[in-house]
Amino acid sequence: MNDLATELKALADPVRLSILEFLLDPVQTCCASDEGVCACDFETILGLSQPTVSHHMKLLVQAGFVRARKRGRWVYYDLNREAFGALQKVLSRFASLPVLERG
């Protein structure tokens, strides 16, 4: 359950959800490549400082939702879709629980 809590905490932030949305469908940017989206693009798109972007990306990477690849002095990020599939399986267990009648 600790892993689930970490994952849900990572998703429970509007900035991190915006980052995930951007990774889902990135617009053409100056530094994006086939390897993913450059960290500097998040600064521009979200209007955040580099330390703030790094903090949010660290939490998303630790939770497993985002992969980071360092190329020279740049870090490129992309979605780890398998992590979302695994979370979906875990959450579906809760959706399939029988409803208890109160009375």
Protein Blocks (a to p, Z undefined) as FASTA:
>chain_A
ZZmmmmmmmmmcfklmmmmmmmmmccddfkbcfkbccfklmmmmnopafklmmmmmmmmm
mnopaccddehjbccddddfklmmmmmmmmmmmmmpccdddZZ
